[in-house]
Amino acid sequence: LVDLSVEQKKMHVVKEALHKFRALCSQTNQASLEEVSNHLLGLAEAALAHAIKDTAADRQLLLGDDTDAGDLEGENAAETPETLVLEA
C-alpha cells in the first residue's frame, strides 16, 4: 500500500495508513512501525534522487550545455535572489 501510494503520489493515503498502523502496533510492536517508517523514508529519498536527476537532464537538454548534471553552478552562480533584487 505504501509503495503504491508513493508511486501514485497519494500522500494523504500514506498519511492515513501510517496513522492507522501506528494505532494498531503502538502497544505491541513498535519495531514494525519503525521498519515501515524507514521504508517510506527510503522511497521518498529515491524519488527525490530520481527527480533531481531528471531535472538536471532536462536542464541540459534545454540549455544545450555540456556541464555536469550534478553541477548546478554555472555562469549564473553570482545571481542570487539578493543580487537580482538589488539590480532591479
Contact map, one row per residue, 1 for C-alpha under 8 A:
1111100000000100000000000000000000000000000000000000000000000000000000000000000000000000
1111110000000100100000000000000000000001000000000000000000000000000000000000000000000000
1111111000000000000000000000000000000001001000000000000000000000000000000000000000000000
1111111100000000000000000000000000000000000000000000000000000000000000000000000000000000
1111111111101100000000000000000000000000000000000000000000000000000000000000000000000000
0111111111100100000000000000000000000000001100000000000000000000000000000000000000000000
0011111111000000000000000000000000000000000000000000000000000000000000000000000000000000
0001111111000000000000000000000000000000000000000000000000000000000000000000000000000000
0000111111100000000000000000000000000000000000000000000000000000000000000000000000000000
0000111111111100000000000000000000000000000000000000000000000000000000000000000000000000
0000110011111110000000000000000000000000000000000000000000000000000000000000000000000000
0000000001111111000000000000000000000000000000000000000000000000000000000000000000000000
0000100001111111100000000000000000000000000000000000000000000000000000000000000000000000
1100110001111111110000000000000000000000000000000000000000000000000000000000000000000000
0000000000111111111000000000000000000000000000000000000000000000000000000000000000000000
0000000000011111111100000000000000000000000000000000000000000000000000000000000000000000
0100000000001111111110000000000000000000000000000000000000000000000000000000000000000000
0000000000000111111111000000000000000000000000000000000000000000000000000000000000000000
0000000000000011111111100000000000000000000000000000000000000000000000000000000000000000
0000000000000001111111110000000000000000000000000000000000000000000000000000000000000000
0000000000000000111111111000000010000000000000000000000000000000000000000000000000000000
0000000000000000011111111100000010000000000000000000000000000000000000000000000000000000
0000000000000000001111111100000000000000000000000000000000000000000000000000000000000000
0000000000000000000111111110000000000000000000000000000000000000000000000000000000000000
0000000000000000000011111111110110000000000000000000000000000000000000000000000000000000
0000000000000000000001111111110010000000000000000000000000000000000000000000000000000000
0000000000000000000000011111110000000000000000000000000000000000000000000000000000000000
0000000000000000000000001111110000000000000000000000000000000000000000000000000000000000
0000000000000000000000001111111110000000000000000000000000000000000000000000000000000000
0000000000000000000000001111111111000000000000000000000000000000000000000000000000000000
0000000000000000000000000000111111100000000000000000000000000000000000000000000000000000
0000000000000000000000001000111111110000000000000000000000000000000000000000000000000000
0000000000000000000011001100111111111000000000000000000000000000000000000000000000000000
0000000000000000000000000000011111111100000000000000000000000000000000000000000000000000
0000000000000000000000000000001111111110000000000000000000000000000000000000000000000000
0000000000000000000000000000000111111111000000000000000000000000000000000000000000000000
0000000000000000000000000000000011111111100000000000000000000000000000000000000000000000
0000000000000000000000000000000001111111110000000000000000000000000000000000000000000000
0000000000000000000000000000000000111111111000000000000000000000000000000000000000000000
0110000000000000000000000000000000011111111100000000000000000000000000000000000000000000
0000000000000000000000000000000000001111111110000000000000000000000000000000000000000000
0000000000000000000000000000000000000111111111000000000000000000000000000000000000000000
0010010000000000000000000000000000000011111111100000000000000000000000000000000000000000
0000010000000000000000000000000000000001111111110000000000000000000000000000000000000000
0000000000000000000000000000000000000000111111111000000000000000000000000000000000000000
0000000000000000000000000000000000000000011111111100000000000000000000000000000000000000
0000000000000000000000000000000000000000001111111110000000000000000000000000000000000000
0000000000000000000000000000000000000000000111111111000000000000000000000000000000000000
0000000000000000000000000000000000000000000011111111100000000000000000000000000000000000
0000000000000000000000000000000000000000000001111111110000000000000000000000000000000000
0000000000000000000000000000000000000000000000111111111000000000000000000000000000000000
0000000000000000000000000000000000000000000000011111111100000000000000000000000000000000
0000000000000000000000000000000000000000000000001111111110000000000011000000000000000000
0000000000000000000000000000000000000000000000000111111111000000000000000000000000000000
0000000000000000000000000000000000000000000000000011111111100000000000000000000000000000
0000000000000000000000000000000000000000000000000001111111110000000011000000000000000000
0000000000000000000000000000000000000000000000000000111111111000000010000000000000000000
0000000000000000000000000000000000000000000000000000011111111100000000000000000000000000
0000000000000000000000000000000000000000000000000000001111111111000000000000000000000000
0000000000000000000000000000000000000000000000000000000111111111111010000000000000000000
0000000000000000000000000000000000000000000000000000000011111111100000000000000000000000
0000000000000000000000000000000000000000000000000000000001111111000000000000000000000000
0000000000000000000000000000000000000000000000000000000000111111100000000000000000000000
0000000000000000000000000000000000000000000000000000000000111111110000000000000000000000
0000000000000000000000000000000000000000000000000000000000011011111000000000000000000000
0000000000000000000000000000000000000000000000000000000000010001111100000000000000000000
0000000000000000000000000000000000000000000000000000000000010000111110100000000000000000
0000000000000000000000000000000000000000000000000000000000000000011111100000000000000000
0000000000000000000000000000000000000000000000000000100110010000001111110000000000000000
0000000000000000000000000000000000000000000000000000100100000000000111110000000000000000
0000000000000000000000000000000000000000000000000000000000000000001111111100000000000000
0000000000000000000000000000000000000000000000000000000000000000000011111100000000000000
0000000000000000000000000000000000000000000000000000000000000000000000111111100000000000
0000000000000000000000000000000000000000000000000000000000000000000000111111100000000000
0000000000000000000000000000000000000000000000000000000000000000000000001111110000000000
0000000000000000000000000000000000000000000000000000000000000000000000001111111000000000
0000000000000000000000000000000000000000000000000000000000000000000000001111111100000000
0000000000000000000000000000000000000000000000000000000000000000000000000011111100100000
0000000000000000000000000000000000000000000000000000000000000000000000000001111111110000
0000000000000000000000000000000000000000000000000000000000000000000000000000111111110000
0000000000000000000000000000000000000000000000000000000000000000000000000000001111111000
0000000000000000000000000000000000000000000000000000000000000000000000000000001111111100
0000000000000000000000000000000000000000000000000000000000000000000000000000011111111110
0000000000000000000000000000000000000000000000000000000000000000000000000000001111111111
0000000000000000000000000000000000000000000000000000000000000000000000000000000011111111
0000000000000000000000000000000000000000000000000000000000000000000000000000000001111111
0000000000000000000000000000000000000000000000000000000000000000000000000000000000111111
0000000000000000000000000000000000000000000000000000000000000000000000000000000000011111
